[in-house]
Amino acid sequence: DKMENERKPVNLEVIPYKDTGTFIMKAADEVSQLLDDHIVMAQAMSFSPFKKPFENRILTWESKLRMTQDVMEEWGICQRAWLYLEPIFSSEDINRQLPVESKRYQTMD
């Protein structure tokens, strides 16, 4: 219950990026740190000899925490790539030089 209560007030902020109509994840260091701490605590509980009455709850919680961590990691990787490419493909000069690639980028955006 303690871990669930600690997570309730934590929000992942998603903010608009310039005037692109796209939203990006704001630096989530606090969220990532809390997530890491809770994963370690859930793992420690799963090794406890007294876990039997709570085993299903521990396993479910640990699974949810890992899934959240994986999603945030993949989102960050995708976002970093997008932030790198966005100014390149926003350039009219690049759009003229690489029309096929620019079209593909625009459909991905």
N, C-alpha and C positions, 0 to 999 in steps of 0.2 A: 504493500500500500504506500509505503514511504516513497519508493521510486515513482510510482504513478502520480502521486501528489506533487513531486518535484517537477515532473514534466508538464503538468497542466498549465502553469503560467508561462512556459517557454513557447515562443512563437518564432517560426521561421519567416523572416521578412522577405517579401518579393516586391521589388521596386521597378518602376518603369525605367527603361534605358533610353535616354535622350528622347527624340521624337520618332522612334522607330516603330512604336506600337508593340514592342516586345518587352517582356518583363524578365528581370534577372534576379537571382538569389543574392541577397545582401550577404556580406561576410558573416558566416555562421560559426565562428569560432566557439562562442559560448555553447551553442547547441551541440556542436561536435564534441566538445569536451565533456558535457553532461552525458551525451550518448556513450562515449567511451567509458566513462566512470560507471554507468549503469550496466554496460556489457560485462565489465570486470566483476561487478557485484553479483550479477546474475550467474556468471560462471563460478564464482566462489560459492554461491548458494547451491549450485548443482553438484558440488563436491562434498557437501555437508552430509554427515551420516544421519541427520535429522530431517532430510528433505522429503521423505516419502509422502507425508500428507499434502505437500505443496508442489510435488514434482511436476504435475501437468501445468500448473500455473507458471512455474519457473521456466519450463521449456517453451511454453507459448510466449511468455514475455521476452525471453532471450531471442526467440525467432523474430518477433516483431522489431526488437531493437536492431538486430543484424540486418533485417530487410530495410529498415529506415536508413541505417548507415550505408548500405549498398546503393540505395537510391540517391542519397545525397552525394555520394562519391561520383556516381555516373553523371548526375546533373552537373556537378562541378567540372568534370572533364569536358562535357559537351559545351557548357557555358564558356569555358576558357577558349575552346576552339572557335566558338561563334564570335566571342569578343575580339579574337585575333583577326578573323576573316571579315568581320562587318565593315571596318573602315576601308579595307582593300576593295571589297565589292560595292561599296557605296560610291566609289570614284567613277565618274563618267568616263574617264580615260581608260580605266580597266574594263569597264563594260563594253567599250568599243573594241578593245584589243582581244578580249576573251568573251565573246557573246554567248557561246554555249555554256561555259562555266558560270558566267554571271546569271544566266537563266536558271541553271540548276541551283545556284545559291539562293536565288529569289524564291524558288519553289520550296526550298528547305526552310527558309526564314518564315 
